[in-house]
Amino acid sequence: MHNFRASFQTGFRMPSSQTQFINLNLGRIILVGGLPDVYNSYGLNDYNFTVSSAGAFGAAVGADVAGGKDTGQAAVDNLGLLKQYKFTNLKPEGLKSIELGYKGLINNRLLLDIAGYYSFYDNFQAARRVLVTSSNPSVDPLGAAIDISTGNYKVYGVYDNSPDEVTSYGVAAGVSYTNQKGYSINTNYTFARLDLGDSKDDLIAAFNTPEHKVNFSIGNR
């Protein structure tokens, strides 16, 4: 017996109450809801720097200082690497998913089941990490740059829709064999990956599935 299957599915996810309204200080990061009234209370749309650009800036400043430059001069020379991000109102997340699969029973003993999927997200929801310096970069850009190079900043995670194309894909495969005495040997393997695109360094996605997972069992009823 052999069965082949194919499916196309769509779905959506509305922003949860936590995603909209959370205001939680976790010490190393402050989680903030994606509504303007929430993140504007911290002035996050007025001045912030993306984590990825701050990382590139810090690496460039470190390399210049190691080469003999003064920290202030190195900060000035690499100021253009720092990028700000503008938050917008949270939107519902959309999903389109394609799945292909096969399931077959061979000689009433060996059962095979394998499936693969590929999903596309629109307005993917995640917490976007940004840095806020003690100095206002609009007034004192050099001071803000030096704040980053010296670690004088706070990290915020603001719930937001990713502007980049986000995809997820994976495979699940299972094999089960039963002998004449009723003993069965079973194993399955799953692979799952989320691709956040260009924003992968800035987003904290609620995707906590292990990339690789294997199970094995043997038993008899």
Order of alpha helices (4+ residues) and beta strands (2+ residues): beta-alpha-beta-beta-alpha-beta-alpha-alpha-beta-beta-beta-alpha-beta-beta-beta-beta-beta
